[in-house]
Amino acid sequence: MKEKTAFITGANKGIGFGIAKHLGLSGWRIIIGARNQERAEKAIRELTALGIDVPGWVCVELADLASVENAARELNDKHPELSLLVNNAGIPGDMGVDSLHTEIGDIRETLEVNFVGTFALTKLLMPLLAKNHGRIVNVTVPSEISPYWHPLAYVTSKAAQNAMMGVMAIEFQQHNTPLEIFSVHPGPTTTDLNGNMSLPGFHDIDTVGEKMAELINDGQSHQGEFVELYPIVKED
Ligand SMILES: NC(=O)c1ccc[n+]([C@@H]2O[C@H](COP(=O)([O-])OP(=O)(O)OC[C@H]3O[C@@H](n4cnc5c(N)ncnc54)[C@H](OP(=O)(O)O)[C@@H]3O)[C@@H](O)[C@H]2O)c1
């Protein structure tokens, strides 16, 4: 049977933890991506208490390329069977300002984490994932700009990440690389990222984690897709 080992960035809490939990309950071995030992170990304790196979955690600070390189090296050395990367870790940037009042430093920091670090990690793990005929799943928001919600740093960084997904999917197909990449918009989810907002239409991390695991386990190809976990139904 094919080994099923997943590495999830930002798996210590929020949506990443929900994905770790439900992928783990469905039989995946889970390696936690986190940037702090205490938080990683807390997540490992909670997951192993549910009977989930968690061989450990790997430190990854996406804003620091040396940390990303160390994480990729550790995964290559210790987990050569890795077949799934979930690019989940992300930051919101300053969501409370319009573009005129957005700090350049905020744009830079948000892009560094949500795009540059995420790209660097993906790039470094591509050979290993391809060897294992694996998959890359990005957790993101749509690139289209909504008139109701459009924080510049966040949506710009995610648009870049979405473009990365599209480019890689085309390249994998054109080069016959045995690797798949797709993006998932989980929809509004109550987490620290939004100050644990819980308005109508928001979901909890368990519900989202379970649906994400169902999608990843559905046996279908999603190469190049942008999947809405909660599709918007247009009324006539
Ligand atoms: N919540 C939503 O409504 C929503 C909607 C659409 C998409 N998303 C996306 O879902 C993903 C997860 O967000 P969430 O809502 O679960 O947020 P969250 O609860 O704040 O969790 C974010 C995770 O990312 C990690 N992280 C933050 N900065 C990092 C960095 N520089 N390097 C490595 N890890 C870092 C955090 O680690 P620490 O614990 O160490 O800070 C944490 O594990 C994000 O990509 C977000 O854009 C969220």
PDBQT file of the ligand as one rigid body, heavy atoms in Angstrom, charges set to zero:
ROOT
HETATM    1  N1  LIG A 301      -9.724  31.818   8.920  1.00  0.00    +0.000 N 
HETATM    2  C1  LIG A 301     -10.293  32.093   7.746  1.00  0.00    +0.000 C 
HETATM    3  O1  LIG A 301     -11.442  32.599   7.674  1.00  0.00    +0.000 OA
HETATM    4  C2  LIG A 301      -9.568  31.777   6.472  1.00  0.00    +0.000 A 
HETATM    5  C3  LIG A 301     -10.268  31.897   5.250  1.00  0.00    +0.000 A 
HETATM    6  C4  LIG A 301      -9.612  31.611   4.066  1.00  0.00    +0.000 A 
HETATM    7  C5  LIG A 301      -8.286  31.200   4.089  1.00  0.00    +0.000 A 
HETATM    8  N2  LIG A 301      -7.615  31.097   5.288  1.00  0.00    +0.000 N 
HETATM    9  C6  LIG A 301      -6.216  30.651   5.253  1.00  0.00    +0.000 C 
HETATM   10  O2  LIG A 301      -6.108  29.521   6.094  1.00  0.00    +0.000 OA
HETATM   11  C7  LIG A 301      -4.748  29.419   6.538  1.00  0.00    +0.000 C 
HETATM   12  C8  LIG A 301      -4.734  29.130   8.038  1.00  0.00    +0.000 C 
HETATM   13  O3  LIG A 301      -5.274  30.277   8.690  1.00  0.00    +0.000 OA
HETATM   14  P1  LIG A 301      -6.039  30.209  10.093  1.00  0.00    +0.000 P 
HETATM   15  O4  LIG A 301      -7.283  30.983   9.917  1.00  0.00    +0.000 OA
HETATM   16  O5  LIG A 301      -6.080  28.824  10.609  1.00  0.00    +0.000 OA
HETATM   17  O6  LIG A 301      -5.061  31.132  10.971  1.00  0.00    +0.000 OA
HETATM   18  P2  LIG A 301      -4.378  30.922  12.407  1.00  0.00    +0.000 P 
HETATM   19  O7  LIG A 301      -5.301  30.239  13.354  1.00  0.00    +0.000 OA
HETATM   20  O8  LIG A 301      -3.836  32.258  12.748  1.00  0.00    +0.000 OA
HETATM   21  O9  LIG A 301      -3.179  29.922  12.101  1.00  0.00    +0.000 OA
HETATM   22  C9  LIG A 301      -2.117  30.322  11.282  1.00  0.00    +0.000 C 
HETATM   23  C10 LIG A 301      -1.023  29.279  11.354  1.00  0.00    +0.000 C 
HETATM   24  O10 LIG A 301       0.068  29.722  10.515  1.00  0.00    +0.000 OA
HETATM   25  C11 LIG A 301       1.248  29.758  11.299  1.00  0.00    +0.000 C 
HETATM   26  N3  LIG A 301       2.136  30.834  10.866  1.00  0.00    +0.000 N 
HETATM   27  C12 LIG A 301       1.887  32.167  10.907  1.00  0.00    +0.000 A 
HETATM   28  N4  LIG A 301       2.964  32.843  10.463  1.00  0.00    +0.000 NA
HETATM   29  C13 LIG A 301       3.890  31.908  10.139  1.00  0.00    +0.000 A 
HETATM   30  C14 LIG A 301       5.207  31.996   9.648  1.00  0.00    +0.000 A 
HETATM   31  N5  LIG A 301       5.809  33.174   9.427  1.00  0.00    +0.000 N 
HETATM   32  N6  LIG A 301       5.904  30.845   9.427  1.00  0.00    +0.000 NA
HETATM   33  C15 LIG A 301       5.315  29.653   9.683  1.00  0.00    +0.000 A 
HETATM   34  N7  LIG A 301       4.070  29.511  10.180  1.00  0.00    +0.000 NA
HETATM   35  C16 LIG A 301       3.371  30.636  10.396  1.00  0.00    +0.000 A 
HETATM   36  C17 LIG A 301       0.772  29.993  12.720  1.00  0.00    +0.000 C 
HETATM   37  O11 LIG A 301       1.789  29.616  13.642  1.00  0.00    +0.000 OA
HETATM   38  P3  LIG A 301       1.895  30.298  15.134  1.00  0.00    +0.000 P 
HETATM   39  O12 LIG A 301       0.888  29.579  15.983  1.00  0.00    +0.000 OA
HETATM   40  O13 LIG A 301       3.301  30.039  15.510  1.00  0.00    +0.000 OA
HETATM   41  O14 LIG A 301       1.570  31.747  14.956  1.00  0.00    +0.000 OA
HETATM   42  C18 LIG A 301      -0.453  29.102  12.770  1.00  0.00    +0.000 C 
HETATM   43  O15 LIG A 301      -0.064  27.771  12.950  1.00  0.00    +0.000 OA
HETATM   44  C19 LIG A 301      -4.074  30.735   6.136  1.00  0.00    +0.000 C 
HETATM   45  O16 LIG A 301      -3.282  30.526   4.987  1.00  0.00    +0.000 OA
HETATM   46  C20 LIG A 301      -5.236  31.652   5.821  1.00  0.00    +0.000 C 
HETATM   47  O17 LIG A 301      -4.897  32.633   4.885  1.00  0.00    +0.000 OA
HETATM   48  C21 LIG A 301      -8.232  31.370   6.462  1.00  0.00    +0.000 A 
ENDROOT
TORSDOF 0
